Amino acid sequence: METLARNWWALVLRGIAGVIFGVLTFINPGMTLAVLIVLFGAYAIVDGVFNLVAAVSGRTGQPWWHLVLEGIVSIAAGVIAFAWPGLTLLALVWLVAGWAIITGVLEIVAAIRLRKHIDNEWWLVLSGVASVVFGGLLIVAPIAGALAVTLWIGAYAVVFGALMIALGLRLRRHRQPGAQRIPRAA
C-alpha cells in the first residue's frame, strides 16, 4: 500500500499515457498497422517503465513483485512490437490481448491485496476487469478488422487511463501526513 501511495504519480502518468494513446487512436482510426504497432509499442514501454520505477523506488517490506512483473510484461510487449514491425494484425491483436489479460489479472491481485488498506479498491479491480474483458474480446473476435481493433484499443486505453488517474489521485490523498486510511466516497 505504501509503495502505491508513495508513487501515486506513477499511476497518474500511466493513466495520462493511456488517455493520450487512446485519443490518438480515435483521432486517426484509419492509421496504418505500422503506426499502430509503433504507438502500442511506445505506450507499452512507457507503461512498463512507470511500473518498474514505482516498484524500485517503493521497495520496503511490502511486496512489490507484481509491479516488477507487470512492468517487465509491458516492456516486453513493447519491445516485441518494435522488433517485428511487420507483425500481422492477428499477431498484434494477440499480443495486445495477452498483455491486457496479464496486466488485468495482476491489477485484480493487487486490489485484493490492498483491500485491507484502502477503501474503494474497486477502482483497481475495475481497471483489471476492463483489461481482462478487453483482452478476451480481442481473442474472441481477432478478425474484426483493423479499424474496429484500433477503436477497441483506443477505448480500452482511455478507460484504463482514466481509472489509473482516478486511483493515483486517490492514493495521493492517502500519502498526506497523518492519513491512515482512504475514506469511502459519500
N, C-alpha and C positions, 0 to 999 in steps of 0.2 A: 504494500500500500504506500509506504513512504517513498519507494522508488518512483511510482507513478506520480504521486503528489509533488515530489521534488522536481520531476521532469515533465510537469504539466504542459510546458511549452512545446515539447516534442510531439505530443498528441495534437496540439493545435496546429503545428506546422505540417504534420501528416494530413490533417484534415484540410488545411488550405491547399496543399499539393493535390489532394484528391478532388476538391472542388474545381481547381484550375484545370486539371486534366479532363474532368467531366464536361466543363463548359466548352473547352476546346473541341471536344468531340461533337457537341451539339452545334457549334458554330459552323463546322465543316464536316457534316456526316458522310459526305462522299469522298473523304480523303482516301488516298491510296493505301494499300496494305502496308507498303514500306513506311509511310508516315505513321500509321497506326502502330506498327511494331516499334518504331523509334520512340513515340510518345509513351507507349506502355513500358518499354524498357527503362526509359528515364524515370517514369513515375515509380516503378517497382524498386529501382535502385535507391531513389530518394527516400521512399518509404522504409526500405531496409536499413539505410544509414541512420535515419532518425530512431529506429528501434534499437540499433546497436549502441548509439550514443546514449540513449536513455538507460539501457542495461548497464553499460560500463560506468557511466557517471553515477548511477544509483546503487552500485554494489554495496550492500550492507549485509546484515544477517538474513534479510528477506530473500526468498527465491526470485531470481531474475533470469533463469534459464529460458523461460518461454519468450521473453523479449529477444534474447540472442537467437533462438531458433527461428522466430518469426522474421527477424532481420536477415538471417542467412538465407532463408527460403525466398524472401523478397528480392534480395540482391542476386541470388542465383537465377531467378526467373528473369530479371532484367538483363543480366549478362547473356543468358541463352538467347534472349530476343535480339540483342546486338550482335552476337557471334554468328547467328544464322538468319540474316535478314530475308533470305529467300524462303522462309517458312511458308507453307501453305496456310490458307485461312483456317483449315481444320486443325492444323498443329498449333497455330496461335490460340485458337479457341480453347483447345485442350490445355495448353499452357496456362492461360488466364483462368480457366475453370479449376485446375489443380491448385493454383496459387490462392484463389479465392476460398476454396474449401479448406485448405490447410490453415490459412490466416483466420478464417471464421471459427474453426474448431479451437484454435489457440486463444482467440478472444473470449469465447464462451468459457473455456477453462479458467482464464484469468478472472472473469467476472465471478465465477463460482468461488474462487479463492478469495476474492475481495468482499464477498457479501457480508462478512462479519465486521468489516472495517468501514464500509461506506453504505449509505442508503442509495437507492436509485441506481444500483449496479446494472439495472436493466438497460441502460444506455449501451453498455459494453456488450451485454447479451444480444440486444437488438442489432448492433453492428455485426456481431458474429453470425447471428442467424441470417441477416441480409447477405453476408458473404457466402455462407453455405448454400442458401437458396439460389443466389446468382450463379454460383459455380455449378449447381445441379441443373439449372435451366440451360446453361451453355452445353453441358454434356448431353442432355436430352434432345436439344434442337441445334446441333452444330452447323447444319447446312441452311440455316435461316437466312443467310445472305449477309454479305459484308456490311450493308447499310444497317440492317437490324442488329447485328452484333455490335457495330460501332455505337449505336444508340443505347443498347443494353449496357455496354461498358461505360458509356458516359453517365447514364442514370445511376448505375451502381457507384461510380466514383463520386458523384455529387452526394448521394445518400450517405455513403461511407464517410466522406469528408465532413459533412455536416454533423454526423454523430460523433466523430472524433473531436471536432471543435467543441461541441457541447460538453463532452466528457472532460476534455482538457481544461476548459474554463471552470467546470465544476470542481475539478481536482485542485485548481489554482486557489480556490476559496479555502479548501481543506489545508493547504500549505501555510496559510496565515498563522502568525503566532497565537497560541492558545487554542487552536482548532483541534478538536479531538475526533469528531465525527461529522460527516456531512449531513445536515438535516434534510429531511424529506421536504420536497416542494409542497406547498399548501394547495 
